[in-house]
């Protein structure tokens, strides 16, 4: 009996957490590759999880176990009408419509019932098991670990075995077949339960192996206070999981890999704390939590929380420890089986509120992405009081050692990579340590500790290290958009990244900075275009501040493809940018995702197509894959050129485009342009561009041929498409100064392979 219930829970949890990234990836190309797609999906899935838990709680209470079993049979067979799950191009979001509500409509119709039915399995099967005569039925919460272990296996299986080797359609069919197996197992569980069912009695206080909650041992009814604590302990990790995910995907890439890592840590925390013998004790992680929260808070203080890949482990580790603390307190306060479904219902409510807060409330309430820092502060308020003990002292000294080593590492990285407080990084570190010590003194008093951490986390809202004045701020489905000025230039920011700038000086307002230097790749492409093709037609994917329009000439026709209406408002606001106003060519803007709107343009129409689209610092993956390239080629005129801006901090995309060119039978060139001192003085920065054409002679018109290096494929990375993209293979891993001394760091930054990656600033 125990094996049957464990396998059923394990499989249901696998299906529950495979369908989430699977469906998210299906809809991602239809919604512009925005990081908000995953947050919206997660909020929806958490809401359905709440409905599933509510269904279990109230049908058990109102219908009795016999009628509930037959109702569940009807729901199981109803799911078959919605399988296999698939998304077609007809579901693409229309221009001007609200992407969030369109996505929720898709989720409800296409995957709502299958997910809802599978989501009921965890509380339902545990409730059924608690009603059997099995010897471990009094405390069935250990089955929750089996359920979360299944979730973890499902996520990692999708990431490492499913996505790399199967198409989305194949994975959908595999999921459908597995659901059929789950139906059989659930029916068997129901039959076993009906044969051996007894009303769950309140436990007699005998403790089995492992940690038993006082509410279980005493059979105590949970009070409203403990229910509100369940709510907060569930809300905090749920919100943090989405906050960490958004933080990562904004600058790197909105792909399942970075959806899965925080979700994996989230599930792992449940597995650990609900195990019969937890491998990590709650008092240990409680002692460690402040020593992770405080360094991360200091990074937020100096706006260094996203400064390179080296910071990511600290974000992940802090989130994991907070999840262990919150979920550990949930596990230690779990009630007897008489209140099992109510316990899971309150947990689900907290999880839903966390998802709703991040996906829907925060974008409306906060002009900046403040929710991540706020919930980190909430974790400080939820830090439990600890009674001093010898074990606590040992943990404290271990934590001191850890924070000391971490501080040394951060000092090395800060001095080497970032200039703070007017070129005094040492002073920044001293201030951070001093503030951390003050905060540490408040740890025994959670309210004061929470207020201290909140002040650190939110201080960066009042501090602008660039010395810039914010002139415009708006947040929407596609991210945080701002216009800032340092007195000399106006800058357009998307997230943490500059997407264009223009000089305040009327004599220099034709100069588009920082990526469009006349002597750089863009200038080399556009300079010969007008003399050779005076009536050329140009497509620009990604409007930004409109800086590329400074290269337009009379007689040309320019079309900008932009998914975000707010970007269009910024680029056409002459108080900020005048590139479009001063554009001598005929121009227009087409709203919508470029893959969908460009597909409607006449075939073989454009002489030049430029991809200059970004989500903050990330190039949308669905715009640089096989399906996207097919669209570009169909719209590119004979002899035309494709141009790609792939300058970013985290991914080396040259080999990705090299593989696409090889796959399509095209030729390609790449150039990493390192600016001169004169260009730096004019606010230009290093850039990295790729050009591609059908024939080598089509690229002869590009000036400075010797600066363009052959774009070579690296076929071991695979050909990226809608069903496959290997982000790990494209990572620009950090290079440390000591590698230079031992001869392992590259000497010449050229865009021709893994060993010689460019590092554009």
Secondary structure, DSSP 8 states (H G I E B T S, - for coil): -HHHHHHHHHHHHHHHHHHHHHHHHHHHGGGTT-THHHHHHHHHHHHHHHHHHHHHHHHHHHTHHHHHHHHHHHHHHHGGGG-S----GGG---TTS-HHHHHHHHIIIIIHHHHHHHHTHHHHHHHHHHTS--TTGGGTTHHHHHHHHHHHHHHHHIIIIITTTS-HHHHHHHHHHHHHHHHHHHHHHHHHHHHH--------S---SS---HHHHHT----HHHHHHHHHHHHHHHHHHHHHHHHHHHHS--SHHHHHHHHHHHHHHHHHHTSTT-SS-HHHHHHHHHHHHHHHHHHHHTT-TTSSGGGHHHHHHHHHHHHHHHHHHHHHT---GGGHHHHHHHHHHHHHHHHHIIIIIHHHH-SSS-HHHHHHHHHHHT-------HHHHHHHHHHHHHHHHHHHHHHHHHHHH---TTT-HHHHHHHHHHHHHHHHHTTTSHHHHHHHHHHHHHGGGG--TT--EEEEEEEETTEEEEEEE-SSEEEEEETTEEEEEEESSGGGTT-EETT--TTSHHHHHHHHHHHH-TT-EEEEE--TTSGGGGG--TT-EEEEEES-HHHHHHHT-TTT--TTTT--SEEEEEES-HHHHHTTS-TT-EEEEEE---BTTB--GGGSSHHHHHHHHHHEEEEEEEEEE---SSB--HHHHHHHHHHHT-EEEEEEE---HHHHHTT---EEEEEEESSGGGGTTSS-GGG-EE----GGG---BTTB--SGGGB-----HHHHHTT-S-SS--SSSTTS-----
